[in-house]
Amino acid sequence: MNSSSTLPFLDLHRQYINLQPEIESAIKVVCEKTAFSGGYFVEKFESEFANFCQSKYCVGLSNGTSALHLAMLALGIGKGDEVILPANTFIASAWGPAQAGAKPVFADCDPQTWNLDPASVEKKITPRTKAIIGVHLYGLPCAIEELQKICRHHKLFFIEDAAQAQGARFKQKPVGSFGDISCFSFYPGKNLGAYGEAGAITTHNAKYAKIIRCLRDQGSYKKYHHVMIGYNERMDGIQAAILSTKLKYLNQWNQRRQFILQAYRSGIKQESIQFQHFPTHTYSACHLAVISVKNRDKWNDHFHSLGIFPGCHYPIPCHLQKAFSYLKYRSGSLPVAESLSKHCISLPLFPEMTDTEVERVISALNSFPVKTKIKKLK
């Protein structure tokens, strides 16, 4: 098949072409001012993104993984502590607790929303539990109120992993404004993506913001004066300028993502396909359009034969990753997350997709021969 007829899971080049003059101008200004590490452009983006999230503080960082790590340190979480998080997430969600010396404790996901299941969380709480990480999976806000209630009852920290959810809202309030600390990634493929690596935390707590600013900058509040063991986790000026340029388009892009995902939902006639359930009080950023299907390999073969190349998020749940074998989870221990990992497919979804391409995906889905309905996740 001619490569010109292929439809990728994601095409970042289209967005770059649309924004090329603005992006190149923003980079040029940073170069002219030689504000490459931290400085004016980072501070400008921090202010803009804090306002966007309706949060008091934002601290720009080198990536989303460092945001999770430094969040743990700012909250005093370390050796001997436990942090509960979903098994159905990207592995970086678990690196934060692990890198801080704490024990990641994996809970199962809800069979409809595929987000962290509060009932599973309750069963995992011990006297060593210090925090819950609520991941807004695929851009959909997690069960924020239920998880916050659990945290209040047990005196735990609530951390938002909003790496996939820039612009998502829960009861009309943006994610990034609910957690003791909220963590973001601006990896290039995210709804708000840098041209390299970048991340941030948001918080309403001045103390946490101050500690994280110190930790990201070699443990220093003042040059050559180091008051704690620190890290080199600063955001650079070029990434900050690019993110500022793109931020003003984020709501528009998310609306287009919403349109595409809704078109998928309404246009697909296959009863064998299960979508992520969106509760009425949530507004998903629609970072990913994930479906659950029977015989995933056959579905992928079908897509590939038509020149469509979907993704998979995620084929191995965190608790069964070799890196966490020391935790001694077994297959079958978190059945919903494990079932989803075997059946999930991520459809092409990016704002620059044409309506014709959207219809092409719908046609491909509807043309797959299905004899039996998929067993719904339970």
C-alpha positions as CSV (number, residue, x, y, z in Angstrom):
1,M,0.0,0.0,0.0
2,N,1.3,3.5,-0.9
3,S,2.5,5.3,2.2
4,S,0.5,8.4,1.2
5,S,-2.7,6.4,1.9
6,T,-1.7,5.4,5.4
7,L,-3.3,6.9,8.5
8,P,-1.0,7.0,11.5
9,F,-2.1,6.9,15.2
10,L,-0.6,10.4,15.6
11,D,0.8,13.0,13.2
12,L,2.7,15.8,14.9
13,H,4.0,17.2,11.7
14,R,0.6,18.6,10.7
15,Q,0.4,20.7,13.9
16,Y,3.9,22.0,13.4
17,I,3.1,23.1,9.8
18,N,0.0,25.0,11.1
19,L,2.0,26.7,13.8
20,Q,5.4,27.0,12.1
21,P,5.7,30.8,11.9
22,E,4.6,31.3,15.6
23,I,6.8,28.4,16.9
24,E,9.9,29.6,15.0
25,S,9.4,33.2,16.2
26,A,9.1,32.0,19.8
27,I,12.3,30.0,19.6
28,K,14.1,32.9,18.0
29,V,13.2,35.3,20.8
30,V,14.5,32.8,23.4
31,C,17.7,32.5,21.5
32,E,18.1,36.2,21.2
33,K,17.6,36.6,24.9
34,T,19.7,33.5,25.6
35,A,17.2,32.5,28.4
36,F,17.8,28.8,27.9
37,S,17.4,27.3,31.4
38,G,14.7,28.6,33.6
39,G,14.3,32.3,33.6
40,Y,11.7,34.7,32.0
41,F,10.0,32.3,29.6
42,V,9.6,29.5,32.1
43,E,8.2,32.0,34.6
44,K,5.8,33.3,32.0
45,F,4.5,29.8,31.2
46,E,4.2,28.9,34.8
47,S,1.9,31.9,35.4
48,E,-0.1,31.1,32.3
49,F,-0.6,27.5,33.1
50,A,-1.4,28.1,36.8
51,N,-4.2,30.4,35.6
52,F,-5.3,27.8,33.0
53,C,-5.6,25.2,35.8
54,Q,-7.1,27.7,38.3
55,S,-4.2,26.8,40.6
56,K,-2.2,29.2,42.8
57,Y,1.2,27.9,41.8
58,C,2.9,26.1,38.9
59,V,6.4,24.9,38.8
60,G,7.9,24.0,35.4
61,L,10.0,20.9,35.3
62,S,12.0,18.8,32.9
63,N,9.3,16.1,32.4
64,G,6.2,14.5,33.9
65,T,8.2,11.7,35.6
66,S,10.3,14.2,37.5
67,A,7.0,16.0,38.5
68,L,5.8,12.8,40.2
69,H,9.1,12.1,41.8
70,L,9.5,15.6,43.3
71,A,5.9,15.6,44.4
72,M,6.6,12.6,46.6
73,L,9.7,14.3,48.1
74,A,7.8,17.6,48.7
75,L,5.1,15.6,50.6
76,G,7.7,13.8,52.7
77,I,6.9,10.4,51.2
78,G,9.8,7.9,51.3
79,K,11.1,4.6,52.6
80,G,8.5,2.6,54.5
81,D,5.6,4.5,53.0
82,E,3.0,3.2,50.6
83,V,1.3,5.0,47.7
84,I,-1.8,3.6,46.0
85,L,-2.3,4.0,42.3
86,P,-4.0,2.3,39.4
87,A,-2.4,-0.7,37.6
88,N,-3.9,0.5,34.4
89,T,-1.7,3.5,33.6
90,F,1.6,4.3,32.0
91,I,4.6,3.0,34.1
92,A,5.8,6.6,34.9
93,S,2.9,6.9,37.3
94,A,4.6,4.4,39.5
95,W,8.1,5.7,39.1
96,G,7.5,8.6,41.4
97,P,6.8,6.5,44.6
98,A,9.4,4.0,43.6
99,Q,12.1,6.6,43.0
100,A,11.3,8.2,46.4
101,G,11.8,4.9,48.1
102,A,8.2,4.2,48.8
103,K,6.2,1.1,47.8
104,P,3.8,1.4,44.9
105,V,0.5,-0.4,45.7
106,F,-1.5,-1.1,42.6
107,A,-5.3,-1.1,42.7
108,D,-7.8,-2.2,40.0
109,C,-9.7,0.0,37.6
110,D,-13.5,0.6,37.3
111,P,-14.9,-1.7,34.5
112,Q,-16.7,1.2,32.9
113,T,-14.5,4.3,33.2
114,W,-11.3,2.3,33.3
115,N,-10.0,4.8,35.9
116,L,-8.9,4.0,39.4
117,D,-11.7,2.1,41.3
118,P,-12.3,3.7,44.8
119,A,-13.6,0.4,46.1
120,S,-10.4,-1.3,45.1
121,V,-8.4,1.5,46.7
122,E,-10.2,1.1,50.0
123,K,-9.1,-2.5,50.2
124,K,-5.4,-1.5,49.7
125,I,-5.1,1.0,52.6
126,T,-2.8,0.0,55.4
127,P,-1.2,2.0,58.3
128,R,1.7,2.7,55.9
129,T,-0.4,4.3,53.2
130,K,0.5,8.0,52.7
131,A,-1.1,9.0,49.4
132,I,-3.3,8.1,46.5
133,I,-2.4,8.9,42.9
134,G,-5.5,9.5,40.8
135,V,-4.6,9.1,37.1
136,H,-6.9,10.9,34.7
137,L,-6.6,8.1,32.2
138,Y,-6.8,8.8,28.5
139,G,-7.8,12.4,29.5
140,L,-10.9,11.4,31.6
141,P,-11.0,12.8,35.1
142,C,-10.8,10.0,37.7
143,A,-13.3,9.6,40.5
144,I,-12.1,12.8,42.2
145,E,-14.8,13.2,44.9
146,E,-14.7,9.6,46.0
147,L,-10.9,9.5,46.2
148,Q,-10.8,12.9,48.0
149,K,-13.3,11.5,50.5
150,I,-11.1,8.5,51.1
151,C,-8.1,10.7,51.5
152,R,-9.8,12.9,54.1
153,H,-11.1,9.9,56.1
154,H,-7.7,8.3,56.2
155,K,-5.6,11.5,56.3
156,L,-3.8,10.8,53.0
157,F,-2.4,13.0,50.3
158,F,-4.3,13.2,47.0
159,I,-2.1,13.5,44.0
160,E,-3.4,14.1,40.5
161,D,-1.5,12.5,37.6
162,A,-2.9,14.7,34.9
163,A,-0.2,13.8,32.3
164,Q,-2.9,13.0,29.7
165,A,-5.5,15.5,30.8
166,Q,-4.5,19.1,30.0
167,G,-7.8,20.9,29.8
168,A,-10.0,18.2,31.2
169,R,-12.6,19.3,33.8
170,F,-14.5,17.8,36.7
171,K,-17.8,19.6,37.4
172,Q,-16.6,22.5,35.3
173,K,-13.4,22.9,37.3
174,P,-10.1,22.1,35.6
175,V,-7.9,19.2,36.6
176,G,-4.8,20.3,38.2
177,S,-6.8,22.2,40.8
178,F,-7.9,19.3,43.0
179,G,-4.8,17.6,44.3
180,D,-2.5,18.5,47.1
181,I,-0.1,18.4,44.2
182,S,-1.0,17.7,40.5
183,C,1.5,16.5,38.0
184,F,1.6,17.2,34.3
185,S,3.6,15.9,31.3
186,F,4.2,17.9,28.2
187,Y,5.7,15.0,26.2
188,P,5.4,15.9,22.5
189,G,2.4,13.6,21.9
190,K,0.3,15.1,24.7
191,N,-2.6,17.4,24.1
192,L,-0.3,20.2,25.1
193,G,3.1,19.0,23.9
194,A,6.6,20.4,24.0
195,Y,9.2,19.9,21.2
196,G,11.2,17.7,23.5
197,E,10.8,16.9,27.2
198,A,8.9,19.0,29.7
199,G,6.6,18.8,32.7
200,A,5.1,20.7,35.6
201,I,3.3,20.5,38.9
202,T,0.4,22.7,40.1
203,T,-0.6,23.2,43.7
204,H,-2.4,25.6,46.0
205,N,0.2,25.1,48.7
206,A,3.0,27.7,48.7
207,K,5.2,25.4,50.8
208,Y,5.1,22.5,48.3
209,A,5.8,24.8,45.4
210,K,8.8,26.3,47.2
211,I,10.3,22.9,48.0
212,I,9.8,21.7,44.4
213,R,11.5,24.8,43.1
214,C,14.4,24.1,45.3
215,L,14.6,20.4,44.5
216,R,14.5,21.0,40.7
217,D,17.4,23.4,40.9
218,Q,20.1,21.4,42.7
219,G,18.6,21.8,46.1
220,S,19.2,25.5,46.0
221,Y,17.2,28.6,46.8
222,K,20.2,30.8,46.3
223,K,23.1,30.2,43.8
224,Y,25.9,28.1,45.3
225,H,23.9,27.6,48.6
226,H,22.5,24.1,48.7
227,V,20.1,23.3,51.5
228,M,19.0,19.8,50.5
229,I,19.9,17.0,48.2
230,G,18.6,18.3,44.8
231,Y,18.2,17.4,41.2
232,N,18.6,19.0,37.8
233,E,15.0,19.0,36.7
234,R,14.4,22.5,35.4
235,M,12.3,23.3,32.4
236,D,14.2,25.0,29.6
237,G,13.3,28.3,28.0
238,I,12.7,27.0,24.5
239,Q,10.2,24.4,25.7
240,A,8.4,27.0,27.9
241,A,8.1,29.5,25.0
242,I,6.7,26.7,22.7
243,L,4.2,25.7,25.4
244,S,3.1,29.3,25.9
245,T,2.6,29.5,22.1
246,K,0.5,26.3,22.0
247,L,-1.5,26.9,25.2
248,K,-3.8,29.4,23.6
249,Y,-4.9,26.7,21.2
250,L,-5.4,23.9,23.7
251,N,-9.2,24.4,24.3
252,Q,-9.8,24.5,20.5
253,W,-7.8,21.3,20.0
254,N,-9.6,19.6,22.8
255,Q,-12.9,20.5,21.3
256,R,-11.8,18.9,18.0
257,R,-10.7,15.8,19.9
258,Q,-14.2,15.7,21.5
259,F,-15.8,16.0,18.1
260,I,-13.7,13.1,16.6
261,L,-14.3,10.8,19.6
262,Q,-18.1,11.6,19.5
263,A,-18.1,10.8,15.8
264,Y,-16.5,7.4,16.6
265,R,-19.0,6.7,19.3
266,S,-22.0,7.6,17.2
267,G,-20.8,6.2,13.9
268,I,-19.7,2.8,15.0
269,K,-22.4,0.2,14.7
270,Q,-20.4,-2.8,16.0
271,E,-21.9,-3.9,19.3
272,S,-18.7,-5.9,20.0
273,I,-16.8,-2.6,20.7
274,Q,-16.7,-1.1,24.2
275,F,-15.8,2.5,24.8
276,Q,-14.6,4.2,28.0
277,H,-17.6,5.5,29.9
278,F,-17.7,9.2,30.5
279,P,-19.7,10.2,33.6
280,T,-22.0,13.2,33.0
281,H,-20.1,15.5,35.3
282,T,-16.8,15.0,33.5
283,Y,-15.3,16.7,30.5
284,S,-12.5,14.5,29.0
285,A,-9.5,16.0,27.2
286,C,-9.8,13.0,24.9
287,H,-6.1,12.4,24.8
288,L,-6.7,8.9,23.6
289,A,-9.7,7.2,21.9
290,V,-9.4,3.7,23.4
291,I,-11.8,0.8,22.7
292,S,-11.9,-2.7,24.0
293,V,-12.4,-5.5,21.5
294,K,-12.3,-9.3,21.3
295,N,-9.4,-10.7,19.2
296,R,-7.2,-7.6,19.3
297,D,-4.6,-9.2,16.9
298,K,-7.2,-9.8,14.3
299,W,-8.5,-6.2,14.7
300,N,-5.0,-4.9,14.2
301,D,-4.5,-7.0,11.1
302,H,-7.7,-5.6,9.8
303,F,-6.7,-2.0,10.4
304,H,-3.2,-2.5,8.9
305,S,-4.7,-4.1,5.8
306,L,-6.6,-0.8,5.3
307,G,-3.5,1.4,6.0
308,I,-4.6,2.4,9.5
309,F,-2.1,2.1,12.3
310,P,-3.7,2.3,15.8
311,G,-1.8,2.2,19.1
312,C,-2.1,0.2,22.4
313,H,-2.4,1.8,25.8
314,Y,-1.4,-0.4,27.6
315,P,-0.5,-4.0,26.8
316,I,1.0,-4.8,30.2
317,P,-0.5,-3.5,33.4
318,C,2.0,-2.0,35.9
319,H,1.7,-4.7,38.5
320,L,2.8,-7.4,36.0
321,Q,5.8,-5.5,34.7
322,K,9.1,-7.2,35.4
323,A,10.4,-4.0,37.1
324,F,7.9,-4.6,39.8
325,S,8.3,-8.3,40.1
326,Y,9.6,-7.7,43.7
327,L,6.1,-6.7,44.7
328,K,5.0,-10.3,43.9
329,Y,1.7,-9.6,42.2
330,R,0.3,-12.5,40.3
331,S,-1.7,-12.7,37.1
332,G,-5.4,-12.5,38.0
333,S,-4.9,-10.3,41.1
334,L,-6.3,-7.2,39.3
335,P,-8.7,-8.7,36.8
336,V,-10.2,-5.6,35.2
337,A,-6.9,-3.9,34.5
338,E,-5.6,-7.2,33.1
339,S,-8.6,-7.8,30.9
340,L,-8.3,-4.3,29.5
341,S,-4.6,-4.7,28.7
342,K,-5.5,-7.7,26.6
343,H,-8.3,-6.1,24.6
344,C,-7.5,-2.4,24.3
345,I,-6.8,-0.6,21.0
346,S,-6.2,3.2,20.7
347,L,-7.7,4.6,17.5
348,P,-6.1,7.5,15.6
349,L,-7.0,10.7,17.3
350,F,-5.4,14.1,16.8
351,P,-6.9,17.5,16.1
352,E,-5.6,17.8,12.6
353,M,-7.4,14.7,11.4
354,T,-9.8,15.4,8.5
355,D,-13.4,14.5,8.5
356,T,-12.6,12.1,5.7
357,E,-10.0,10.3,7.8
358,V,-12.5,10.1,10.7
359,E,-15.0,8.4,8.4
360,R,-12.3,6.1,7.2
361,V,-11.7,4.8,10.8
362,I,-15.4,4.4,11.3
363,S,-15.7,2.5,8.1
364,A,-12.8,0.2,9.1
365,L,-14.4,-0.5,12.4
366,N,-17.8,-1.2,10.9
367,S,-16.4,-3.5,8.2
368,F,-14.7,-5.9,10.7
369,P,-16.5,-9.3,10.7
370,V,-17.7,-10.0,14.2
371,K,-19.6,-13.1,15.0
372,T,-20.0,-12.8,18.8
373,K,-20.2,-9.9,21.3
374,I,-17.3,-9.1,23.5
375,K,-17.8,-10.0,27.1
376,K,-18.0,-6.7,29.0
377,L,-15.4,-6.0,31.6
378,K,-16.6,-6.7,35.1
